[in-house]
Amino acid sequence: MTKRLASRVNTLSPSTTLAITAKAKEMKESGIDVIGLGAGEPDYNTPDNIIEAAYRSLKEGKTKYTPAGGLLALKDAIIDKLQKDQNLSYARNEIMVGIGAKHVLYTMFQVMLDPDDEVIIPTPYWVSYPEQVKLAGGVPVHIEGTPAAQFKVTADQIRDAITSKTKAIIINSPGNPTGMIYSKEELQQIAEVCQEKDIWIVSDEIYEKLIYGEEKHHSIAQLSDDAKKRTLIINGVSKSHSMTGWRIGYVAGDAEIVKAMTDLASHSTSNPTTTSQYGAIEAYKGPQDTVETMRKDFESRLDRVYPQLCAIPGFNVIKPQGAFYLLPEVSEAVSKTGFANVDDFAAALLEKANVAVIPGSGFGSPDTIRLSYATSIDLLEEAIRRIHAFVEANWKE
């Protein structure tokens, strides 16, 4: 029989986060009291003003095709946002709107990478980065951000990893799954290496509005004219405005790459969903008070549950600076409870303690688990109580 699948999909790994979340939902629907800490989305509903703007667009008959790269009004709203928040100036031909930041990243790698081009991906990483690079024929090159370094990589590590085949590096700050933020000084050093070696910078800033304490978000594109020219900013409304299901993301950067991405989208998706684009315009142009309300709530939850998580035997936890994830290093807990690896430990937590967490193997960090605190404080505290009880009940000296 003729081979059914193209060879490029043979190396794909399924999304760990989606698989765990689906399993947890299946158990919950069967009547099991499962607490899911796996999904990477806010538990808030989309703000009313955004919903109303989208509904109004439907009633006004705005239900047809739009330009492949997004409505001009949405591009203008993104341009205004980047100017206001990062003091960065872009033209319309340097903006492309896609079906969520994930689709934008996928399209970008498709137009940037030739076979065997290398992309440096710091670990821990968001699960889709290496898969998207491989789908474009590229080669993911991993460099390790260790707990001792707050899960961040250094300019020297990046320099050592660059070869003649290196095309780009991905910087995700605040990061998923770590919640860690690169300082302005750290980004400056990275930008200088990228200029020296002449490689692209992919700056994933999807969590930029979720930052805690005295920390600040810095886009690497802000740091110099050269950094701006070689940086492709990836962002969207999913996390900042609790619009994950609306699927609106964007890229800001080099006009030639943006044009190629737009051309590819015109043959693959036609355009981002029209109604969602009108919602996104309101998200950027309307009141921002709900964004801050959500941020404060996430920070309050983090401050409550962080010490509780640290109290679990065998859990070593760095307090995140942004996003809504905790990434405890749990190798001691795994060993002392008799499991071979973190994947088995996470599976047992789901089956025996009815708590869904994501094993760190999906993020290139096999000694960790990821917990999302984008859920109610009552459920968070109950989930941590269950995990604590599970570890203590199975602990063997």
DRENDO-1510 file (C-alpha; in Angstrom, 1 decimal, always signed):
<recs>
REC; n; res; u; v; w
REC; 1; MET; +0.0; +0.0; +0.0 .
REC; 2; THR; +1.2; +3.5; -0.7 .
REC; 3; LYS; +2.7; +5.2; +2.3 .
REC; 4; ARG; +0.0; +7.3; +4.0 .
REC; 5; LEU; +1.9; +9.9; +5.9 .
REC; 6; ALA; +4.5; +12.5; +4.8 .
REC; 7; SER; +7.9; +11.9; +6.4 .
REC; 8; ARG; +8.0; +15.3; +8.0 .
REC; 9; VAL; +5.3; +14.3; +10.5 .
REC; 10; ASN; +7.0; +11.2; +11.6 .
REC; 11; THR; +9.1; +13.0; +14.2 .
REC; 12; LEU; +6.3; +14.9; +15.7 .
REC; 13; SER; +5.5; +14.5; +19.4 .
REC; 14; PRO; +1.9; +15.2; +20.5 .
REC; 15; SER; +1.3; +18.2; +22.7 .
REC; 16; THR; +1.8; +17.1; +26.3 .
REC; 17; THR; -0.3; +19.9; +27.7 .
REC; 18; LEU; -3.3; +19.1; +25.4 .
REC; 19; ALA; -3.1; +15.4; +26.0 .
REC; 20; ILE; -3.1; +15.8; +29.8 .
REC; 21; THR; -5.8; +18.3; +29.7 .
REC; 22; ALA; -8.0; +16.1; +27.5 .
REC; 23; LYS; -7.5; +13.1; +29.9 .
REC; 24; ALA; -8.4; +15.2; +32.9 .
REC; 25; LYS; -11.6; +16.5; +31.1 .
REC; 26; GLU; -12.5; +12.9; +30.2 .
REC; 27; MET; -12.2; +11.8; +33.8 .
REC; 28; LYS; -14.2; +14.8; +35.0 .
REC; 29; GLU; -17.0; +14.1; +32.6 .
REC; 30; SER; -17.2; +10.6; +33.9 .
REC; 31; GLY; -17.9; +12.0; +37.4 .
REC; 32; ILE; -14.4; +11.9; +38.9 .
REC; 33; ASP; -13.5; +15.0; +41.0 .
REC; 34; VAL; -10.4; +16.0; +39.0 .
REC; 35; ILE; -8.6; +19.3; +39.5 .
REC; 36; GLY; -6.9; +20.3; +36.3 .
REC; 37; LEU; -3.7; +22.4; +36.7 .
REC; 38; GLY; -2.6; +21.7; +33.2 .
REC; 39; ALA; -4.2; +24.1; +30.8 .
REC; 40; GLY; -2.3; +27.3; +29.8 .
REC; 41; GLU; -5.3; +29.7; +29.8 .
REC; 42; PRO; -6.8; +32.2; +32.2 .
REC; 43; ASP; -9.9; +31.1; +34.1 .
REC; 44; TYR; -11.5; +34.5; +33.5 .
REC; 45; ASN; -14.1; +35.0; +30.9 .
REC; 46; THR; -13.3; +37.4; +28.1 .
REC; 47; PRO; -14.2; +41.0; +29.2 .
REC; 48; ASP; -17.7; +42.1; +28.4 .
REC; 49; ASN; -16.6; +45.1; +26.3 .
REC; 50; ILE; -14.7; +42.8; +23.9 .
REC; 51; ILE; -17.6; +40.3; +23.6 .
REC; 52; GLU; -20.0; +43.2; +22.9 .
REC; 53; ALA; -17.7; +44.7; +20.2 .
REC; 54; ALA; -17.5; +41.3; +18.5 .
REC; 55; TYR; -21.3; +40.8; +18.7 .
REC; 56; ARG; -21.8; +44.3; +17.4 .
REC; 57; SER; -19.6; +43.5; +14.4 .
REC; 58; LEU; -21.8; +40.5; +13.6 .
REC; 59; LYS; -25.0; +42.5; +13.8 .
REC; 60; GLU; -23.4; +45.1; +11.5 .
REC; 61; GLY; -22.8; +42.5; +8.8 .
REC; 62; LYS; -19.0; +42.4; +9.3 .
REC; 63; THR; -18.9; +38.7; +8.5 .
REC; 64; LYS; -16.9; +38.5; +5.3 .
REC; 65; TYR; -13.3; +37.9; +4.3 .
REC; 66; THR; -10.7; +40.3; +5.5 .
REC; 67; PRO; -7.1; +40.8; +4.2 .
REC; 68; ALA; -5.0; +37.7; +4.8 .
REC; 69; GLY; -2.7; +39.6; +7.2 .
REC; 70; GLY; -5.5; +41.1; +9.2 .
REC; 71; LEU; -7.8; +44.1; +9.2 .
REC; 72; LEU; -6.0; +47.4; +8.8 .
REC; 73; ALA; -7.8; +48.7; +11.9 .
REC; 74; LEU; -6.4; +45.8; +13.9 .
REC; 75; LYS; -2.9; +46.4; +12.5 .
REC; 76; ASP; -3.2; +50.0; +13.6 .
REC; 77; ALA; -4.4; +49.0; +17.1 .
REC; 78; ILE; -1.3; +46.7; +17.4 .
REC; 79; ILE; +1.0; +49.5; +16.1 .
REC; 80; ASP; -0.5; +51.9; +18.7 .
REC; 81; LYS; -0.1; +49.2; +21.4 .
REC; 82; LEU; +3.6; +48.6; +20.6 .
REC; 83; GLN; +4.3; +52.4; +20.5 .
REC; 84; LYS; +2.6; +52.9; +23.9 .
REC; 85; ASP; +3.9; +49.9; +25.7 .
REC; 86; GLN; +7.4; +49.4; +24.2 .
REC; 87; ASN; +8.1; +52.7; +22.5 .
REC; 88; LEU; +8.6; +50.8; +19.2 .
REC; 89; SER; +7.5; +52.1; +15.9 .
REC; 90; TYR; +6.2; +49.8; +13.1 .
REC; 91; ALA; +4.4; +50.3; +9.8 .
REC; 92; ARG; +1.4; +48.2; +8.6 .
REC; 93; ASN; +3.7; +46.2; +6.3 .
REC; 94; GLU; +5.6; +45.1; +9.4 .
REC; 95; ILE; +2.6; +43.6; +11.1 .
REC; 96; MET; +0.8; +40.3; +10.3 .
REC; 97; VAL; -2.2; +39.0; +12.2 .
REC; 98; GLY; -2.7; +35.2; +12.4 .
REC; 99; ILE; -4.9; +32.6; +14.0 .
REC; 100; GLY; -3.3; +32.8; +17.4 .
REC; 101; ALA; +0.4; +33.3; +18.3 .
REC; 102; LYS; +0.9; +29.5; +17.7 .
REC; 103; HIS; -0.2; +29.8; +14.1 .
REC; 104; VAL; +1.9; +33.0; +13.6 .
REC; 105; LEU; +5.0; +31.1; +14.9 .
REC; 106; TYR; +4.3; +28.2; +12.6 .
REC; 107; THR; +3.9; +30.4; +9.6 .
REC; 108; MET; +7.1; +32.3; +10.5 .
REC; 109; PHE; +9.2; +29.2; +10.7 .
REC; 110; GLN; +7.7; +28.0; +7.4 .
REC; 111; VAL; +9.0; +31.1; +5.6 .
REC; 112; MET; +12.3; +31.5; +7.5 .
REC; 113; LEU; +13.8; +28.1; +7.5 .
REC; 114; ASP; +15.5; +26.0; +4.9 .
REC; 115; PRO; +16.3; +22.3; +5.5 .
REC; 116; ASP; +18.9; +21.9; +8.2 .
REC; 117; ASP; +18.7; +25.5; +9.4 .
REC; 118; GLU; +19.3; +25.5; +13.1 .
REC; 119; VAL; +17.1; +27.4; +15.7 .
REC; 120; ILE; +18.5; +27.7; +19.2 .
REC; 121; ILE; +15.8; +26.9; +21.8 .
REC; 122; PRO; +16.6; +27.4; +25.5 .
REC; 123; THR; +15.2; +24.7; +27.9 .
REC; 124; PRO; +12.7; +24.6; +29.5 .
REC; 125; TYR; +10.7; +25.5; +26.4 .
REC; 126; TRP; +7.1; +25.8; +25.3 .
REC; 127; VAL; +6.2; +22.4; +23.8 .
REC; 128; SER; +5.5; +23.6; +20.3 .
REC; 129; TYR; +8.8; +25.4; +19.5 .
REC; 130; PRO; +10.9; +22.3; +18.5 .
REC; 131; GLU; +8.0; +20.7; +16.7 .
REC; 132; GLN; +7.3; +23.7; +14.6 .
REC; 133; VAL; +11.0; +24.0; +13.7 .
REC; 134; LYS; +11.1; +20.4; +12.7 .
REC; 135; LEU; +8.0; +20.7; +10.6 .
REC; 136; ALA; +9.7; +23.5; +8.7 .
REC; 137; GLY; +12.7; +21.3; +8.0 .
REC; 138; GLY; +14.8; +23.0; +10.6 .
REC; 139; VAL; +16.9; +21.6; +13.5 .
REC; 140; PRO; +16.1; +22.5; +17.1 .
REC; 141; VAL; +19.3; +23.1; +19.1 .
REC; 142; HIS; +18.7; +23.1; +22.9 .
REC; 143; ILE; +20.7; +24.9; +25.5 .
REC; 144; GLU; +19.9; +24.4; +29.1 .
REC; 145; GLY; +18.5; +27.0; +31.5 .
REC; 146; THR; +19.2; +25.4; +34.9 .
REC; 147; PRO; +17.3; +26.0; +38.2 .
REC; 148; ALA; +20.5; +27.6; +39.5 .
REC; 149; ALA; +20.3; +30.1; +36.7 .
REC; 150; GLN; +16.6; +30.7; +37.2 .
REC; 151; PHE; +15.9; +28.6; +34.1 .
REC; 152; LYS; +17.5; +31.3; +31.9 .
REC; 153; VAL; +20.4; +31.0; +29.4 .
REC; 154; THR; +23.4; +33.3; +29.1 .
REC; 155; ALA; +24.9; +35.1; +26.1 .
REC; 156; ASP; +28.0; +32.9; +26.4 .
REC; 157; GLN; +25.8; +29.8; +26.2 .
REC; 158; ILE; +24.2; +31.2; +23.1 .
REC; 159; ARG; +27.5; +32.1; +21.5 .
REC; 160; ASP; +28.9; +28.6; +22.1 .
REC; 161; ALA; +25.8; +27.0; +20.4 .
REC; 162; ILE; +25.9; +29.1; +17.3 .
REC; 163; THR; +27.2; +27.4; +14.1 .
REC; 164; SER; +27.3; +28.3; +10.5 .
REC; 165; LYS; +23.8; +26.8; +10.2 .
REC; 166; THR; +22.2; +28.8; +13.0 .
REC; 167; LYS; +19.3; +31.0; +11.7 .
REC; 168; ALA; +17.6; +32.2; +14.9 .
REC; 169; ILE; +17.2; +32.0; +18.6 .
REC; 170; ILE; +13.9; +32.0; +20.5 .
REC; 171; ILE; +13.6; +34.1; +23.6 .
REC; 172; ASN; +10.4; +33.7; +25.7 .
REC; 173; SER; +10.0; +36.2; +28.5 .
REC; 174; PRO; +8.1; +35.9; +30.7 .
REC; 175; GLY; +8.5; +32.2; +30.0 .
REC; 176; ASN; +6.3; +29.2; +29.7 .
REC; 177; PRO; +6.7; +26.9; +31.6 .
REC; 178; THR; +9.1; +28.8; +34.0 .
REC; 179; GLY; +7.5; +32.2; +34.6 .
REC; 180; MET; +11.0; +33.7; +34.6 .
REC; 181; ILE; +11.9; +37.1; +33.1 .
REC; 182; TYR; +15.1; +38.1; +31.3 .
REC; 183; SER; +16.4; +41.4; +32.7 .
REC; 184; LYS; +17.3; +44.3; +30.4 .
REC; 185; GLU; +21.0; +43.7; +31.0 .
REC; 186; GLU; +20.6; +40.0; +30.1 .
REC; 187; LEU; +18.7; +40.8; +26.9 .
REC; 188; GLN; +21.3; +43.4; +26.0 .
REC; 189; GLN; +24.1; +40.8; +26.2 .
REC; 190; ILE; +22.0; +38.4; +24.1 .
REC; 191; ALA; +21.3; +41.1; +21.5 .
REC; 192; GLU; +25.0; +41.8; +21.2 .
REC; 193; VAL; +25.8; +38.2; +20.5 .
REC; 194; CYS; +23.0; +38.0; +17.9 .
REC; 195; GLN; +24.4; +41.1; +16.2 .
REC; 196; GLU; +27.9; +39.7; +16.3 .
REC; 197; LYS; +26.8; +36.3; +14.8 .
REC; 198; ASP; +24.1; +37.8; +12.5 .
REC; 199; ILE; +21.1; +35.7; +13.6 .
REC; 200; TRP; +17.4; +36.4; +13.9 .
REC; 201; ILE; +15.7; +36.8; +17.3 .
REC; 202; VAL; +12.2; +35.4; +17.8 .
REC; 203; SER; +10.9; +37.2; +20.9 .
REC; 204; ASP; +7.7; +35.5; +22.3 .
REC; 205; GLU; +6.1; +38.1; +24.5 .
REC; 206; ILE; +2.7; +36.5; +24.9 .
REC; 207; TYR; +2.8; +36.8; +28.7 .
REC; 208; GLU; +4.1; +40.4; +28.9 .
REC; 209; LYS; +1.1; +41.7; +30.8 .
REC; 210; LEU; +1.4; +39.1; +33.6 .
REC; 211; ILE; +4.3; +40.3; +35.6 .
REC; 212; TYR; +4.6; +40.4; +39.4 .
REC; 213; GLY; +6.4; +42.3; +42.2 .
REC; 214; GLU; +8.9; +44.9; +41.0 .
REC; 215; GLU; +9.8; +43.1; +37.8 .
REC; 216; LYS; +9.4; +44.8; +34.4 .
REC; 217; HIS; +8.9; +43.5; +30.9 .
REC; 218; HIS; +11.6; +44.5; +28.4 .
REC; 219; SER; +11.3; +43.6; +24.7 .
REC; 220; ILE; +14.7; +42.8; +23.2 .
REC; 221; ALA; +13.6; +44.9; +20.2 .
REC; 222; GLN; +13.8; +48.0; +22.4 .
REC; 223; LEU; +17.4; +47.8; +23.1 .
REC; 224; SER; +19.0; +49.0; +19.9 .
REC; 225; ASP; +18.3; +49.7; +16.2 .
REC; 226; ASP; +20.0; +46.5; +15.3 .
REC; 227; ALA; +18.1; +44.5; +17.8 .
REC; 228; LYS; +14.8; +45.8; +16.4 .
REC; 229; LYS; +15.8; +45.0; +12.8 .
REC; 230; ARG; +16.6; +41.4; +13.6 .
REC; 231; THR; +13.8; +40.7; +16.1 .
REC; 232; LEU; +10.4; +39.3; +15.3 .
REC; 233; ILE; +8.0; +40.0; +18.1 .
REC; 234; ILE; +5.3; +37.4; +18.7 .
REC; 235; ASN; +2.3; +38.4; +20.8 .
REC; 236; GLY; -1.5; +38.3; +20.9 .
REC; 237; VAL; -4.6; +38.7; +23.1 .
REC; 238; SER; -4.9; +35.2; +24.4 .
REC; 239; LYS; -3.3; +35.5; +27.8 .
REC; 240; SER; -3.5; +39.3; +28.3 .
REC; 241; HIS; -7.2; +39.6; +27.6 .
REC; 242; SER; -8.4; +36.0; +28.4 .
REC; 243; MET; -9.2; +35.3; +24.7 .
REC; 244; THR; -7.5; +32.0; +24.1 .
REC; 245; GLY; -10.4; +30.6; +22.1 .
REC; 246; TRP; -10.7; +33.6; +19.9 .
REC; 247; ARG; -7.3; +32.8; +18.2 .
REC; 248; ILE; -5.8; +36.1; +17.4 .
REC; 249; GLY; -2.0; +36.6; +17.5 .
REC; 250; TYR; +0.5; +38.7; +15.6 .
REC; 251; VAL; +4.1; +39.2; +14.5 .
REC; 252; ALA; +5.8; +42.6; +14.3 .
REC; 253; GLY; +9.1; +42.8; +12.5 .
REC; 254; ASP; +11.0; +42.6; +9.2 .
REC; 255; ALA; +8.7; +43.6; +6.3 .
REC; 256; GLU; +10.1; +40.9; +3.9 .
REC; 257; ILE; +9.4; +38.1; +6.3 .
REC; 258; VAL; +6.0; +39.5; +7.2 .
REC; 259; LYS; +5.0; +39.7; +3.5 .
REC; 260; ALA; +6.1; +36.1; +3.0 .
REC; 261; MET; +4.1; +35.0; +6.0 .
REC; 262; THR; +1.1; +36.9; +4.8 .
REC; 263; ASP; +1.4; +35.3; +1.3 .
REC; 264; LEU; +1.6; +31.9; +2.9 .
REC; 265; ALA; -1.5; +32.6; +5.1 .
REC; 266; SER; -3.4; +33.7; +2.0 .
REC; 267; HIS; -3.0; +30.1; +0.7 .
REC; 268; SER; -3.6; +28.3; +4.0 .
REC; 269; THR; -6.1; +30.1; +6.1 .
REC; 270; SER; -7.4; +33.0; +4.0 .
REC; 271; ASN; -7.7; +35.3; +7.0 .
REC; 272; PRO; -8.0; +35.3; +10.8 .
REC; 273; THR; -11.6; +35.0; +11.9 .
REC; 274; THR; -13.3; +38.3; +11.1 .
REC; 275; THR; -15.4; +38.5; +14.3 .
REC; 276; SER; -12.4; +37.7; +16.5 .
REC; 277; GLN; -10.4; +40.5; +14.9 .
REC; 278; TYR; -13.1; +43.0; +15.8 .
REC; 279; GLY; -12.9; +41.7; +19.4 .
REC; 280; ALA; -9.2; +42.1; +19.3 .
REC; 281; ILE; -9.5; +45.7; +18.2 .
REC; 282; GLU; -11.6; +46.5; +21.2 .
REC; 283; ALA; -9.1; +44.5; +23.4 .
REC; 284; TYR; -6.3; +46.9; +22.4 .
REC; 285; LYS; -8.3; +50.1; +22.1 .
REC; 286; GLY; -10.8; +49.7; +24.9 .
REC; 287; PRO; -10.4; +49.9; +28.7 .
REC; 288; GLN; -7.5; +47.9; +30.2 .
REC; 289; ASP; -8.7; +47.7; +33.8 .
REC; 290; THR; -9.7; +44.0; +33.5 .
REC; 291; VAL; -6.1; +43.2; +32.4 .
REC; 292; GLU; -4.8; +44.7; +35.6 .
REC; 293; THR; -7.5; +43.0; +37.7 .
REC; 294; MET; -6.6; +39.6; +36.3 .
REC; 295; ARG; -2.9; +40.3; +36.8 .
REC; 296; LYS; -3.4; +41.2; +40.5 .
REC; 297; ASP; -5.5; +38.1; +41.1 .
REC; 298; PHE; -2.8; +35.8; +39.6 .
REC; 299; GLU; -0.2; +37.5; +41.8 .
REC; 300; SER; -2.3; +37.0; +44.9 .
REC; 301; ARG; -2.8; +33.3; +44.1 .
REC; 302; LEU; +0.9; +32.9; +43.5 .
REC; 303; ASP; +1.7; +34.5; +46.9 .
REC; 304; ARG; -0.8; +32.2; +48.6 .
REC; 305; VAL; +0.2; +28.9; +47.1 .
REC; 306; TYR; +3.9; +29.2; +46.6 .
REC; 307; PRO; +4.8; +28.5; +50.2 .
REC; 308; GLN; +2.3; +25.6; +50.3 .
REC; 309; LEU; +4.0; +24.1; +47.3 .
REC; 310; CYS; +7.5; +24.6; +48.8 .
REC; 311; ALA; +6.3; +22.6; +51.9 .
REC; 312; ILE; +5.8; +19.4; +49.9 .
REC; 313; PRO; +8.7; +17.0; +50.6 .
REC; 314; GLY; +11.0; +16.6; +47.7 .
REC; 315; PHE; +9.7; +19.7; +45.9 .
REC; 316; ASN; +12.2; +22.5; +45.1 .
REC; 317; VAL; +10.4; +25.5; +43.7 .
REC; 318; ILE; +11.7; +28.8; +42.3 .
REC; 319; LYS; +9.1; +31.6; +42.6 .
REC; 320; PRO; +8.1; +32.7; +39.1 .
REC; 321; GLN; +8.2; +36.4; +38.1 .
REC; 322; GLY; +5.4; +36.3; +35.5 .
REC; 323; ALA; +2.9; +34.2; +33.5 .
REC; 324; PHE; +0.8; +31.8; +35.6 .
REC; 325; TYR; +2.9; +28.6; +36.0 .
REC; 326; LEU; +5.0; +27.0; +38.7 .
REC; 327; LEU; +7.7; +24.6; +37.7 .
REC; 328; PRO; +8.9; +22.6; +40.8 .
REC; 329; GLU; +11.9; +20.4; +40.5 .
REC; 330; VAL; +10.6; +17.1; +41.9 .
REC; 331; SER; +13.3; +14.5; +41.3 .
REC; 332; GLU; +13.6; +13.7; +45.0 .
REC; 333; ALA; +9.9; +13.3; +45.4 .
REC; 334; VAL; +9.7; +11.0; +42.4 .
REC; 335; SER; +12.6; +8.9; +43.7 .
REC; 336; LYS; +11.3; +8.7; +47.3 .
REC; 337; THR; +7.8; +7.8; +46.2 .
REC; 338; GLY; +9.1; +4.9; +44.1 .
REC; 339; PHE; +8.4; +6.1; +40.6 .
REC; 340; ALA; +10.9; +5.6; +37.7 .
REC; 341; ASN; +10.4; +9.1; +36.3 .
REC; 342; VAL; +8.4; +12.2; +36.4 .
REC; 343; ASP; +6.0; +11.1; +33.7 .
REC; 344; ASP; +5.0; +8.1; +35.8 .
REC; 345; PHE; +4.7; +10.3; +38.9 .
REC; 346; ALA; +2.4; +12.8; +37.1 .
REC; 347; ALA; +0.3; +9.9; +35.7 .
REC; 348; ALA; -0.2; +8.6; +39.3 .
REC; 349; LEU; -1.1; +12.0; +40.5 .
REC; 350; LEU; -3.9; +12.1; +38.0 .
REC; 351; GLU; -5.1; +8.5; +38.6 .
REC; 352; LYS; -4.7; +8.3; +42.4 .
REC; 353; ALA; -4.9; +11.9; +43.6 .
REC; 354; ASN; -7.1; +13.3; +40.9 .
REC; 355; VAL; -4.8; +16.2; +40.1 .
REC; 356; ALA; -3.7; +16.9; +36.6 .
REC; 357; VAL; -0.2; +18.4; +36.2 .
REC; 358; ILE; +2.1; +18.5; +33.1 .
REC; 359; PRO; +5.3; +16.4; +33.3 .
REC; 360; GLY; +8.4; +18.5; +32.5 .
REC; 361; SER; +9.6; +16.1; +29.8 .
REC; 362; GLY; +7.3; +17.8; +27.3 .
REC; 363; PHE; +9.2; +21.1; +28.0 .
REC; 364; GLY; +12.7; +19.6; +27.8 .
REC; 365; SER; +12.9; +19.6; +31.6 .
REC; 366; PRO; +12.4; +15.9; +32.7 .
REC; 367; ASP; +12.9; +16.5; +36.5 .
REC; 368; THR; +10.0; +19.0; +36.8 .
REC; 369; ILE; +6.3; +19.3; +36.6 .
REC; 370; ARG; +4.3; +22.3; +35.5 .
REC; 371; LEU; +1.3; +23.5; +37.5 .
REC; 372; SER; -0.9; +26.3; +36.2 .
REC; 373; TYR; -2.4; +28.6; +38.9 .
REC; 374; ALA; -4.9; +30.0; +36.4 .
REC; 375; THR; -7.7; +28.6; +38.5 .
REC; 376; SER; -9.6; +29.5; +41.6 .
REC; 377; ILE; -7.6; +29.8; +44.9 .
REC; 378; ASP; -9.9; +27.1; +46.5 .
REC; 379; LEU; -9.1; +24.6; +43.8 .
REC; 380; LEU; -5.4; +25.5; +43.9 .
REC; 381; GLU; -5.1; +24.9; +47.6 .
REC; 382; GLU; -7.1; +21.7; +47.4 .
REC; 383; ALA; -4.9; +20.4; +44.6 .
REC; 384; ILE; -1.7; +21.2; +46.5 .
REC; 385; ARG; -3.2; +19.5; +49.6 .
REC; 386; ARG; -3.9; +16.4; +47.5 .
REC; 387; ILE; -0.4; +16.4; +46.0 .
REC; 388; HIS; +1.2; +16.9; +49.5 .
REC; 389; ALA; -0.9; +14.0; +50.9 .
REC; 390; PHE; +0.0; +11.7; +47.9 .
REC; 391; VAL; +3.7; +12.4; +48.4 .
REC; 392; GLU; +3.6; +11.8; +52.1 .
REC; 393; ALA; +1.5; +8.6; +51.8 .
REC; 394; ASN; +4.0; +7.1; +49.3 .
REC; 395; TRP; +7.3; +8.4; +50.7 .
REC; 396; LYS; +9.8; +5.7; +51.4 .
REC; 397; GLU; +13.1; +6.4; +53.2 .
</recs>
